[in-house]
Amino acid sequence: MNITAVLGLGLLISIYAAKNSSQKRDKKQPNFLFILTDDQPHDMLGFNGRYPFLETPNMDRLAKEGANLENYFVTQSICSPSRASFLIGTYPHIHCVNQNHQYVDPNWTDFQPYSSHLQKAGYETAHIGKIHLAHLKGEAHIRPGFDYWFSFQGQGKFFNPPVKEIGKEYV
C-alpha cells in the first residue's frame, strides 16, 4: 500500500513556506511543511510497525528527518471545525465553525489564519488539499493568507473532482 492509498479518503493540508525574496533578512528563516491527514490513526504509518503490510516511505522519511509529534489531540473530530482550529489557533466555540456545513466559515477578519502571520514575517505560503470550509464562489472562496491555493470545492468528489486554483475558475 502506498501513501496515496493511505491518504485516499483523507485530507492533505500542506503549507510550504519559503523566504520571500522581496524582504531581506539577516537570519535565514526555516522552511517547513505541515501535513494534516483526515481520519488517520496515529499509528497508521509504516515506521510504527503495527500494520506489516503498510508501506509509507515518504511519511517515514519525514518522521525520521523532521519532527514526528507523538502527543497531540484534536479540538473537535469533525473536518471543518478541526481545520478552522488549525488555521486560526482557537477553539470551535470561539471561531464558530462547529459543524460541517457548506455556509460556515470563520470570521477571517477577527481571526486571521496563521498563514497571514507567516506572510507578514516574510514567508511565501501555499495551501494544497482539502480545506472543507464554506463552499463559496469566486473571490469569496479564496482563503486569506495563502500566496498559492489549490483545493477541492468543499468536501470534493472522489472521482474526477473539480478543483479550484487561486485566481482561476474550476480546472
C-alpha positions in Angstrom: 0.0 0.0 0.0 1.5 3.4 -0.9 1.0 6.8 0.7 -1.7 7.8 -1.9 -3.8 4.8 -0.8 -3.4 5.7 2.9 -4.5 9.3 2.2 -7.0 8.4 -0.4 -10.0 9.2 1.8 -8.3 11.8 3.8 -7.1 15.3 3.8 -3.8 16.7 2.9 -3.1 20.2 4.0 0.4 21.2 3.1 2.0 24.5 3.8 5.2 25.2 2.0 6.9 28.2 3.4 9.9 29.8 1.8 11.7 33.1 2.4 10.1 35.9 0.5 12.7 37.3 -1.9 11.2 40.8 -1.7 12.0 41.0 2.0 15.7 40.8 3.0 16.6 39.4 6.4 19.9 38.7 8.1 18.8 35.4 9.5 17.7 32.6 7.2 14.2 31.5 8.0 13.5 27.8 8.1 11.2 26.2 5.6 8.5 23.9 6.8 5.8 21.6 5.6 2.6 21.0 7.6 0.7 17.8 6.7 -2.6 17.1 8.2 -4.4 13.9 7.3 -8.1 13.1 7.9 -9.2 10.1 9.9 -5.8 8.6 10.1 -4.9 6.9 13.4 -1.6 7.9 15.0 -0.1 4.5 14.4 -1.1 4.1 10.8 2.4 4.7 9.3 4.9 2.2 8.1 7.6 3.1 10.7 5.3 2.3 13.6 5.2 -1.4 12.6 1.6 -2.0 13.7 0.5 -3.0 10.2 3.2 -5.1 8.5 1.6 -4.6 5.1 1.6 -0.8 5.3 4.4 1.0 3.4 4.6 4.8 3.8 8.2 5.5 2.8 7.7 9.3 2.3 5.9 9.8 5.6 8.5 7.6 7.3 11.3 9.7 5.9 9.6 12.9 7.0 9.2 11.4 10.5 12.9 10.4 10.6 14.4 13.6 9.2 11.9 16.1 10.6 9.5 16.2 13.6 7.1 13.4 14.5 4.6 14.7 17.1 3.5 11.9 19.4 1.4 13.8 22.0 -1.5 15.7 20.4 -5.2 16.0 20.4 -7.9 17.5 18.2 -10.3 20.1 19.4 -13.2 18.6 17.5 -13.2 15.5 15.5 -15.2 16.9 12.6 -13.4 18.1 9.4 -14.4 21.8 9.2 -14.1 22.8 12.8 -10.8 21.0 13.2 -9.3 22.7 10.1 -10.5 26.1 11.2 -8.9 25.5 14.6 -5.6 24.6 13.0 -5.7 27.6 10.7 -6.6 30.2 13.4 -5.4 28.6 16.6 -8.6 28.8 18.7 -11.5 26.5 19.7 -14.6 25.9 17.7 -16.9 27.6 20.2 -14.8 30.8 19.6 -14.3 30.8 15.8 -17.9 29.5 15.4 -17.2 26.7 12.9 -18.8 23.9 14.9 -20.1 21.7 12.1 -19.5 20.6 8.5 -21.9 23.0 6.8 -21.5 24.5 3.3 -22.1 28.0 4.6 -19.9 28.0 7.7 -16.6 29.9 7.7 -14.6 31.6 10.4 -14.6 35.4 10.6 -11.2 35.8 8.8 -11.0 39.5 9.8 -11.2 38.9 13.5 -9.4 35.5 13.4 -6.5 35.7 10.9 -5.1 32.3 9.9 -1.5 31.5 10.8 -0.7 31.8 7.1 -1.4 35.5 7.3 1.1 35.9 10.2 3.7 33.9 8.2 3.2 36.2 5.2 3.8 39.2 7.5 7.0 37.5 8.6 8.3 37.3 5.0 7.2 33.8 4.1 5.5 32.6 0.9 2.6 30.3 1.8 0.6 27.7 -0.1 -2.4 25.5 0.7 -2.7 22.3 -1.3 -5.5 19.9 -0.5 -8.9 19.7 1.1 -10.0 22.6 3.3 -13.7 21.8 3.6 -14.8 25.2 4.9 -17.6 27.3 3.3 -18.4 26.4 -0.3 -18.2 30.0 -1.6 -17.9 31.0 -5.2 -15.4 33.3 -7.0 -13.2 35.7 -5.0 -15.1 34.9 -1.8 -13.8 31.4 -1.9 -10.1 32.4 -1.9 -8.6 31.8 1.6 -6.7 34.6 3.2 -3.0 34.2 4.0 -2.1 32.0 1.1 0.0 33.1 -1.9 -1.0 30.0 -3.7 -4.1 27.9 -3.1 -5.3 24.7 -4.8 -8.1 22.7 -3.4 -11.5 21.0 -3.9 -14.8 22.8 -3.7 -16.0 21.9 -0.2 -15.8 18.1 0.5 -14.8 17.4 -3.1 -15.7 14.3 -5.1 -13.9 11.0 -5.0 -13.7 10.6 -8.8 -12.6 13.3 -11.3 -13.0 16.0 -8.7 -13.3 19.6 -9.9 -10.6 21.8 -8.3 -10.2 25.4 -7.6 -6.9 27.2 -8.1 -6.4 30.7 -6.8 -7.2 33.2 -9.4 -8.7 30.6 -11.8 -12.0 29.0 -12.4 -12.5 25.3 -11.9 -9.8 23.3 -13.6 
